[in-house]
Amino acid sequence: MTESENEQIKQQFREALDRKNEKSAGPGAATAGDSKIHHTHGPADHKREFRRKSG
């Protein structure tokens, strides 16, 4: 292989990698500051009460 063929192959691999990375970072991908999970806990105005069985 000549030097120009090697460069051409490297360029093709770089372009393929760029396309792959663009797909994974599309509009549906969450960014570091924006989580899709909101309000992980229910209302905290009451506390769950555990009672021991008697008898």
C-alpha positions as CSV (number, residue, x, y, z in Angstrom):
1,M,0.0,0.0,0.0
2,T,1.2,3.4,-0.7
3,E,1.1,6.4,1.7
4,S,-1.9,8.0,-0.1
5,E,-3.9,4.7,0.2
6,N,-3.2,4.6,4.0
7,E,-4.3,8.2,4.4
8,Q,-7.5,7.5,2.4
9,I,-8.3,4.5,4.6
10,K,-7.6,6.4,7.8
11,Q,-9.9,9.2,6.5
12,Q,-12.7,6.7,5.8
13,F,-12.4,5.3,9.3
14,R,-12.5,8.7,10.9
15,E,-15.6,9.6,8.9
16,A,-17.3,6.4,10.0
17,L,-16.4,7.0,13.6
18,D,-17.8,10.6,13.4
19,R,-21.1,9.2,12.0
20,K,-21.3,6.7,14.8
21,N,-20.6,9.3,17.5
22,E,-23.2,11.7,15.9
23,K,-25.9,9.0,16.2
24,S,-25.2,8.3,19.9
25,A,-25.3,12.0,20.7
26,G,-28.5,12.8,18.9
27,P,-31.3,14.9,20.2
28,G,-32.6,12.2,22.4
29,A,-29.3,11.8,24.3
30,A,-29.3,13.4,27.8
31,T,-26.7,15.9,28.6
32,A,-24.7,16.0,31.8
33,G,-27.0,18.7,33.4
34,D,-30.3,17.4,32.2
35,S,-31.6,14.2,33.6
36,K,-34.6,12.4,32.3
37,I,-35.4,11.3,35.8
38,H,-37.4,13.8,37.8
39,H,-39.1,13.4,41.2
40,T,-37.6,10.1,42.1
41,H,-39.4,9.9,45.5
42,G,-43.1,10.2,46.3
43,P,-44.5,12.9,48.5
44,A,-42.5,13.2,51.7
45,D,-45.3,14.6,53.9
46,H,-45.9,11.3,55.6
47,K,-43.5,8.8,57.0
48,R,-44.2,5.1,56.7
49,E,-45.0,3.4,59.9
50,F,-43.8,-0.1,60.8
51,R,-45.5,-2.0,63.5
52,R,-44.5,-5.2,65.1
53,K,-47.0,-8.1,65.1
54,S,-48.5,-8.8,68.5
55,G,-49.5,-12.3,69.3
